[in-house]
Amino acid sequence: MIDFLKFVFGFLFFSWWLILPLIVWYIVKEKHIFIKRIVYRSSLRWIFLEIKIPEFVKKTPAAMEEIFYSLHAIYRGGDMYSKYILGFTPPFYIFELIGHNGKLRFIVRCQERLKDFVTSRIYSQYPSALIEEIEDPLKDLPWKIPNPTFNVFGTEYTFTRKEDDGITPKNYYPIKTYKVWEILKDEEKIDPISVISEGASYLTDKEWIVLQILAMPVLGTDKEFGMEWQIRGQKEVNKLMGRKEKKEPSPFDYIGEFIKNLFLAFFGQQPQWKVGKEEQKGDEVSLMKLSPGEKEIIESIEKKISKPGYWCIIRFSYVAQRDIFSRNIDKNVALVMGTLKVFDNPSGNGIVRDTKTITTIDRPISGYIPYLDEKIFFRKRFIWLYTKGRFLTDFPSNRIVLNTEELASIYHVPQEVVPSYGIEKIPTRYIPPSSEIPQI
């Protein structure tokens, strides 16, 4: 025993120069990545684009889904060098619905280099719309809220279904989408966004409603940001169908089988090679034997994981001067809460408030970091969390995945069949004359 300890300490003494860098890197890795990502993100330039709607809109949310399909193309995973040396993180968008002074505005925040890309994708589906680069639509609000003049209510949202840990959302279960009300007759259609636009028409110039969706395109197999949501969805389908998971053999399985067969051959027995060739025998359930509810769940999961996804954070806040805030908070909060309630899917997922992020009059936003002690919900909190290591929230429960169909259902131009009084209309899109035409 003493000789063994001498050997161990002797090895550590002579090889410290090799082990010490590994220990130091393990300790400082997270801090290094955190700082590098701050530097990288501070170099990015962001702009605000406002989408103004023409007088008559006849397109369904399917048009917006096509836009989200195209916008998903900016996904970049990044290699080891860009992640750990340059601090690269995948690009993302911010989609906002801002109600103020009787109007509902559609805002897209993106990197400046993506301006033409985003604009062209929107024009491809809404050629008569007008897209303008604007200043921060919330620039008139003071930096620090609450203050003696303004108060704020805010919350973030999560899914109703959770994994076994009780925290991670089951992102592969879908919410209700526009496909449900798209097949209804015109007189039966109720577009959720039109409900918000109607409520926005009653807002004064001293109050704001902000519904913010931070959306990062991810792959269904991405482990860090996408949480392998498509892979988890397929596993859930296999579980409901009674299929056994196929276990990929490890190198140790092959080594163990080789040693076993070597001994068998030594005693004159026939070697048996089974690793990698085993048939998975499971009691697979036929779809015909499933109940209608079970069949609907399986079909809905398969439908969701078949489309591209965005790693999203849905955030809502209501800001107003204190005298108006106390009178109108209940109806304006209920307006947005009721709108998101429409997307509840009994056989799938629902969107609910995360109690860890709800602000109250008496206490600030709860969180792990001291700078959350102020209820600066949609501006300062976003800017600070934008520079954090991973993404834009401290709570893993709020990182939900919406596919293109679900995202288009929540963020889209209301259909013409439902009057949207609170949305600013434009008569037509102005297109300047070609520069090749001679000027008189």
C-alpha positions as CSV (number, residue, x, y, z in Angstrom):
1,M,0.0,0.0,0.0
2,I,2.8,2.4,0.9
3,D,4.6,1.6,-2.4
4,F,1.4,2.3,-4.3
5,L,1.0,5.7,-2.6
6,K,4.6,6.5,-3.3
7,F,4.0,5.7,-7.0
8,V,0.9,7.9,-7.2
9,F,2.5,10.9,-5.5
10,G,5.6,10.5,-7.5
11,F,3.6,10.4,-10.7
12,L,1.8,13.6,-9.7
13,F,5.0,15.3,-8.7
14,F,6.7,14.7,-12.1
15,S,3.6,15.3,-14.3
16,W,2.1,18.4,-12.6
17,W,3.0,20.5,-15.7
18,L,0.6,18.3,-17.7
19,I,-2.3,18.0,-15.2
20,L,-2.3,21.6,-13.9
21,P,-3.4,23.2,-17.2
22,L,-6.4,20.8,-17.4
23,I,-7.4,21.6,-13.8
24,V,-7.1,25.4,-14.5
25,W,-9.1,25.1,-17.7
26,Y,-11.9,23.2,-16.0
27,I,-12.1,25.9,-13.4
28,V,-12.0,29.0,-15.7
29,K,-13.9,27.5,-18.7
30,E,-17.3,28.8,-17.8
31,K,-16.0,32.3,-17.0
32,H,-13.9,32.3,-20.2
33,I,-17.0,31.4,-22.3
34,F,-19.1,34.0,-20.4
35,I,-16.6,36.8,-21.1
36,K,-16.0,35.8,-24.7
37,R,-19.8,35.7,-25.5
38,I,-20.2,39.2,-23.9
39,V,-17.5,40.5,-26.2
40,Y,-18.9,38.7,-29.3
41,R,-22.5,39.9,-28.7
42,S,-21.5,43.5,-27.9
43,S,-20.0,43.7,-31.4
44,L,-23.3,42.8,-33.0
45,R,-25.5,45.7,-34.3
46,W,-29.3,45.4,-34.0
47,I,-32.1,47.2,-35.8
48,F,-35.9,47.4,-35.4
49,L,-38.2,46.7,-38.4
50,E,-41.9,47.6,-38.3
51,I,-44.4,45.7,-40.5
52,K,-47.3,48.0,-41.5
53,I,-50.3,46.2,-42.9
54,P,-52.1,47.1,-46.1
55,E,-55.8,48.0,-46.1
56,F,-57.0,44.5,-47.0
57,V,-55.2,41.3,-45.9
58,K,-56.6,38.0,-47.2
59,K,-53.8,35.7,-46.3
60,T,-54.0,33.2,-43.5
61,P,-51.3,32.5,-40.9
62,A,-49.9,30.0,-43.4
63,A,-48.2,32.9,-45.1
64,M,-46.4,33.8,-41.9
65,E,-45.4,30.2,-41.4
66,E,-43.7,30.3,-44.8
67,I,-41.8,33.3,-43.6
68,F,-40.6,31.5,-40.5
69,Y,-39.6,28.5,-42.7
70,S,-37.3,30.9,-44.6
71,L,-36.0,32.8,-41.5
72,H,-34.9,29.4,-40.1
73,A,-32.1,29.4,-42.7
74,I,-29.9,31.6,-40.5
75,Y,-29.2,28.6,-38.2
76,R,-25.5,28.2,-37.5
77,G,-24.1,25.8,-35.0
78,G,-20.5,27.0,-34.9
79,D,-17.4,24.9,-34.6
80,M,-15.2,24.5,-31.5
81,Y,-12.9,27.4,-32.3
82,S,-15.8,29.9,-32.8
83,K,-17.6,28.7,-29.7
84,Y,-14.8,28.6,-27.2
85,I,-12.3,31.1,-28.6
86,L,-14.5,33.7,-30.3
87,G,-17.6,33.3,-28.1
88,F,-20.0,32.6,-31.0
89,T,-23.6,31.8,-30.2
90,P,-26.3,31.1,-32.8
91,P,-28.2,34.1,-34.2
92,F,-31.8,34.8,-33.2
93,Y,-34.7,37.1,-33.8
94,I,-37.1,39.0,-31.5
95,F,-40.7,39.3,-32.6
96,E,-42.8,41.9,-30.7
97,L,-46.4,42.9,-30.6
98,I,-46.6,46.4,-29.0
99,G,-49.9,48.0,-28.2
100,H,-49.9,51.7,-27.4
101,N,-52.1,54.7,-28.0
102,G,-54.9,52.7,-29.7
103,K,-52.7,50.8,-32.1
104,L,-51.0,47.4,-32.3
105,R,-47.6,47.4,-33.9
106,F,-45.7,44.4,-35.4
107,I,-42.0,44.8,-34.7
108,V,-39.1,42.5,-35.8
109,R,-35.7,43.0,-34.1
110,C,-32.8,41.4,-36.0
111,Q,-29.1,41.9,-36.6
112,E,-28.4,44.7,-39.1
113,R,-26.6,42.4,-41.5
114,L,-29.9,40.4,-41.8
115,K,-32.1,43.4,-42.7
116,D,-32.4,42.7,-46.4
117,F,-32.8,38.9,-45.8
118,V,-35.7,39.5,-43.3
119,T,-37.3,42.2,-45.4
120,S,-37.3,40.1,-48.6
121,R,-38.8,37.1,-46.8
122,I,-41.7,39.2,-45.5
123,Y,-42.3,40.9,-48.9
124,S,-42.4,37.4,-50.6
125,Q,-45.7,36.7,-48.7
126,Y,-47.0,40.2,-48.1
127,P,-45.9,42.1,-51.3
128,S,-48.2,45.1,-50.5
129,A,-46.9,45.6,-46.9
130,L,-44.6,48.4,-45.9
131,I,-41.5,47.6,-43.8
132,E,-39.6,50.4,-42.2
133,E,-36.5,50.6,-40.1
134,I,-37.4,52.5,-36.9
135,E,-36.0,53.5,-33.6
136,D,-36.6,51.6,-30.4
137,P,-40.4,51.7,-30.1
138,L,-40.1,51.8,-26.3
139,K,-37.5,54.6,-26.3
140,D,-40.0,57.0,-24.7
141,L,-40.2,54.9,-21.5
142,P,-37.7,55.7,-18.7
143,W,-34.9,53.2,-18.2
144,K,-35.8,52.3,-14.7
145,I,-39.2,50.9,-14.1
146,P,-41.0,50.9,-11.6
147,N,-40.5,54.4,-10.6
148,P,-42.7,57.2,-9.0
149,T,-44.4,57.7,-12.4
150,F,-44.6,54.2,-14.0
151,N,-45.4,50.7,-12.8
152,V,-45.0,47.4,-14.6
153,F,-46.4,43.8,-14.6
154,G,-44.5,41.1,-16.4
155,T,-44.2,37.4,-16.7
156,E,-42.7,34.7,-18.9
157,Y,-44.4,31.6,-20.1
158,T,-43.8,27.9,-20.2
159,F,-45.5,24.7,-21.3
160,T,-47.9,22.8,-19.2
161,R,-46.3,19.4,-19.8
162,K,-43.0,18.7,-18.1
163,E,-40.4,16.0,-18.2
164,D,-39.8,13.7,-15.2
165,D,-37.6,16.4,-13.6
166,G,-40.6,18.7,-13.3
167,I,-38.6,21.6,-14.9
168,T,-37.8,20.8,-18.6
169,P,-40.8,21.3,-20.9
170,K,-42.0,18.5,-23.1
171,N,-41.3,20.5,-26.2
172,Y,-42.5,17.8,-28.6
173,Y,-46.1,18.0,-27.4
174,P,-47.8,20.6,-29.7
175,I,-50.1,23.5,-28.8
176,K,-53.3,24.3,-30.7
177,T,-52.5,26.1,-34.0
178,Y,-54.2,28.1,-36.7
179,K,-55.0,24.9,-38.6
180,V,-57.8,24.4,-36.1
181,W,-59.7,27.5,-36.9
182,E,-58.6,27.8,-40.5
183,I,-61.1,25.1,-41.5
184,L,-64.0,26.8,-39.8
185,K,-66.6,29.0,-41.6
186,D,-65.8,32.7,-41.7
187,E,-68.5,33.5,-39.2
188,E,-67.0,31.0,-36.8
189,K,-63.4,32.0,-37.0
190,I,-61.9,33.8,-34.0
191,D,-58.3,34.9,-34.7
192,P,-56.5,35.3,-31.3
193,I,-54.4,38.2,-32.6
194,S,-57.5,40.1,-33.5
195,V,-58.5,39.9,-29.9
196,I,-55.3,41.7,-28.9
197,S,-55.7,44.3,-31.6
198,E,-59.2,45.0,-30.4
199,G,-57.9,45.4,-26.9
200,A,-55.1,47.7,-28.1
201,S,-57.6,50.1,-29.6
202,Y,-58.6,51.0,-26.0
203,L,-55.0,51.8,-24.8
204,T,-54.1,55.4,-24.1
205,D,-50.8,57.2,-24.9
206,K,-49.7,56.5,-21.3
207,E,-49.8,52.7,-21.3
208,W,-48.1,49.9,-23.3
209,I,-48.7,46.2,-23.8
210,V,-45.7,44.3,-25.0
211,L,-45.7,40.6,-26.1
212,Q,-42.2,39.6,-26.9
213,I,-41.0,36.3,-28.5
214,L,-37.3,35.6,-28.6
215,A,-36.8,33.0,-31.2
216,M,-33.6,31.1,-32.0
217,P,-33.6,28.7,-35.0
218,V,-32.4,25.3,-33.8
219,L,-32.1,21.8,-35.1
220,G,-34.1,19.0,-33.6
221,T,-30.9,17.1,-32.8
222,D,-29.1,20.1,-31.2
223,K,-28.3,19.2,-27.6
224,E,-27.2,22.5,-26.1
225,F,-29.9,24.8,-27.5
226,G,-32.5,22.6,-29.1
227,M,-32.5,20.1,-26.2
228,E,-32.8,17.3,-28.8
229,W,-36.5,18.0,-29.0
230,Q,-37.2,16.0,-32.1
231,I,-35.2,13.0,-30.8
232,R,-37.1,13.1,-27.5
233,G,-40.4,13.3,-29.5
234,Q,-39.6,10.2,-31.5
235,K,-38.7,8.4,-28.2
236,E,-42.0,9.4,-26.8
237,V,-43.8,8.0,-29.9
238,N,-41.9,4.8,-29.6
239,K,-42.8,4.6,-25.9
240,L,-46.5,5.1,-26.6
241,M,-46.4,2.5,-29.4
242,G,-44.7,0.0,-27.1
243,R,-41.5,-0.1,-29.2
244,K,-38.2,-0.9,-27.4
245,E,-35.4,1.5,-27.9
246,K,-32.6,0.2,-30.1
247,K,-29.4,0.3,-28.0
248,E,-26.3,1.0,-30.0
249,P,-23.4,-1.3,-28.9
250,S,-20.4,0.3,-27.4
251,P,-16.7,-0.7,-28.1
252,F,-16.6,-2.4,-24.7
253,D,-19.5,-4.7,-25.9
254,Y,-17.4,-5.8,-28.8
255,I,-14.3,-6.3,-26.7
256,G,-16.3,-8.3,-24.1
257,E,-17.8,-10.5,-26.8
258,F,-14.4,-11.1,-28.4
259,I,-12.9,-12.2,-25.0
260,K,-15.9,-14.5,-24.4
261,N,-15.6,-16.1,-27.8
262,L,-11.9,-16.5,-27.4
263,F,-12.5,-18.6,-24.3
264,L,-15.2,-20.6,-26.1
265,A,-12.8,-21.3,-29.0
266,F,-10.2,-22.4,-26.5
267,F,-12.6,-25.1,-25.2
268,G,-13.6,-26.1,-28.6
269,Q,-17.0,-24.4,-28.7
270,Q,-18.5,-22.5,-31.6
271,P,-18.1,-18.7,-31.1
272,Q,-21.4,-16.7,-31.1
273,W,-21.4,-13.2,-32.5
274,K,-24.5,-11.3,-31.4
275,V,-23.5,-7.8,-30.6
276,G,-24.9,-5.4,-33.3
277,K,-27.0,-8.2,-34.8
278,E,-29.6,-8.6,-32.1
279,E,-33.2,-8.2,-33.2
280,Q,-35.2,-5.8,-31.1
281,K,-38.3,-7.8,-30.0
282,G,-41.0,-5.6,-28.5
283,D,-44.7,-5.7,-28.1
284,E,-45.4,-3.0,-30.6
285,V,-49.0,-1.8,-30.4
286,S,-50.9,-1.4,-33.7
287,L,-52.5,2.0,-34.3
288,M,-55.8,0.2,-34.7
289,K,-55.6,-1.0,-31.1
290,L,-55.0,2.5,-29.6
291,S,-57.8,4.6,-28.3
292,P,-58.8,7.7,-30.3
293,G,-57.1,9.9,-27.7
294,E,-53.8,7.9,-27.8
295,K,-53.8,7.9,-31.6
296,E,-54.4,11.7,-31.6
297,I,-51.4,12.3,-29.2
298,I,-49.1,10.2,-31.4
299,E,-50.2,11.9,-34.6
300,S,-49.8,15.3,-33.1
301,I,-46.3,14.7,-31.8
302,E,-45.2,13.3,-35.2
303,K,-46.7,16.3,-36.9
304,K,-44.9,18.7,-34.7
305,I,-41.4,17.1,-34.9
306,S,-41.7,17.0,-38.7
307,K,-41.3,20.8,-38.9
308,P,-38.3,23.1,-38.1
309,G,-38.3,24.5,-34.6
310,Y,-37.3,27.7,-32.8
311,W,-36.0,27.8,-29.2
312,C,-38.3,30.5,-27.8
313,I,-39.0,32.6,-24.8
314,I,-42.4,34.2,-24.6
315,R,-42.5,37.3,-22.4
316,F,-45.4,39.7,-21.7
317,S,-45.5,43.0,-19.8
318,Y,-47.9,45.8,-19.2
319,V,-46.6,49.2,-18.4
320,A,-48.5,52.4,-17.6
321,Q,-48.5,55.5,-15.5
322,R,-49.4,54.6,-11.9
323,D,-52.9,56.1,-11.9
324,I,-53.9,54.3,-15.1
325,F,-52.0,51.1,-14.1
326,S,-54.1,50.6,-11.0
327,R,-57.3,51.0,-13.0
328,N,-56.5,48.9,-16.1
329,I,-54.1,46.2,-15.0
330,D,-56.7,43.5,-14.5
331,K,-58.4,43.9,-17.9
332,N,-55.2,44.3,-19.9
333,V,-53.4,41.3,-18.2
334,A,-56.5,39.2,-18.7
335,L,-56.6,40.3,-22.4
336,V,-53.2,38.7,-23.1
337,M,-53.7,35.7,-20.8
338,G,-57.0,34.9,-22.4
339,T,-55.4,35.1,-25.9
340,L,-52.7,32.7,-25.1
341,K,-55.3,30.4,-23.4
342,V,-56.8,29.8,-26.8
343,F,-53.7,27.8,-27.8
344,D,-54.3,25.1,-25.1
345,N,-54.4,21.7,-26.6
346,P,-56.1,19.1,-24.4
347,S,-54.1,16.2,-25.9
348,G,-50.9,18.2,-26.3
349,N,-49.5,21.3,-24.6
350,G,-50.7,24.6,-23.2
351,I,-49.0,27.9,-22.5
352,V,-49.1,29.0,-18.9
353,R,-47.4,31.7,-16.8
354,D,-44.2,30.7,-15.0
355,T,-44.8,31.7,-11.4
356,K,-41.0,32.3,-10.8
357,T,-41.1,35.3,-13.2
358,I,-44.4,37.0,-12.3
359,T,-43.9,40.5,-10.9
360,T,-46.1,41.9,-8.2
361,I,-46.5,45.3,-6.6
362,D,-44.7,44.2,-3.4
363,R,-41.8,42.1,-4.7
364,P,-39.5,42.1,-7.6
365,I,-38.9,39.4,-10.2
366,S,-37.5,36.4,-8.5
367,G,-34.3,35.0,-9.9
368,Y,-30.8,33.8,-9.2
369,I,-28.9,37.0,-10.0
370,P,-29.0,40.3,-8.1
371,Y,-29.7,42.4,-11.1
372,L,-33.2,40.9,-11.3
373,D,-34.1,42.8,-8.1
374,E,-35.6,45.6,-10.3
375,K,-38.8,45.0,-12.2
376,I,-37.3,46.2,-15.5
377,F,-38.9,43.4,-17.3
378,F,-38.8,43.9,-21.0
379,R,-35.9,46.2,-21.5
380,K,-33.1,46.2,-19.0
381,R,-33.7,42.6,-18.1
382,F,-33.5,41.6,-21.8
383,I,-30.3,43.6,-22.4
384,W,-28.6,42.0,-19.4
385,L,-29.6,38.5,-20.2
386,Y,-28.7,39.0,-23.8
387,T,-25.1,39.1,-22.7
388,K,-25.3,36.0,-20.6
389,G,-23.6,32.7,-21.4
390,R,-26.3,30.6,-23.0
391,F,-29.6,32.3,-23.9
392,L,-32.0,34.9,-22.7
393,T,-33.3,33.5,-19.4
394,D,-32.1,32.1,-16.1
395,F,-35.0,29.6,-15.9
396,P,-34.7,26.4,-18.0
397,S,-38.4,25.9,-17.6
398,N,-39.0,28.9,-19.9
399,R,-37.0,27.7,-22.8
400,I,-39.7,26.2,-25.0
401,V,-39.6,25.0,-28.6
402,L,-42.2,26.2,-31.1
403,N,-42.2,24.8,-34.6
404,T,-43.0,27.1,-37.5
405,E,-46.7,26.4,-37.4
406,E,-47.0,27.2,-33.7
407,L,-44.9,30.3,-34.0
408,A,-47.0,31.6,-36.9
409,S,-50.2,30.9,-34.9
410,I,-49.0,33.2,-32.1
411,Y,-47.3,35.9,-34.3
412,H,-49.1,36.7,-37.5
413,V,-51.1,39.4,-39.3
414,P,-54.8,38.9,-38.4
415,Q,-57.0,37.6,-41.2
416,E,-59.4,39.9,-43.0
417,V,-62.5,38.0,-41.9
418,V,-62.0,39.3,-38.4
419,P,-61.8,43.1,-38.2
420,S,-58.7,44.3,-36.4
421,Y,-59.4,47.8,-35.3
422,G,-56.3,48.4,-33.3
423,I,-53.9,47.8,-36.2
424,E,-52.6,50.7,-38.1
425,K,-53.5,50.3,-41.8
426,I,-51.8,51.8,-44.9
427,P,-53.5,52.3,-48.3
428,T,-50.8,50.7,-50.3
429,R,-47.1,50.1,-50.3
430,Y,-45.0,52.9,-51.8
431,I,-42.3,51.7,-54.3
432,P,-39.9,54.4,-55.5
433,P,-39.2,54.6,-59.3
434,S,-36.2,52.9,-60.7
435,S,-32.9,54.8,-60.7
436,E,-32.6,53.9,-64.5
437,I,-35.5,56.2,-65.3
438,P,-34.3,59.6,-66.4
439,Q,-35.3,62.3,-64.0
440,I,-36.9,65.5,-65.6
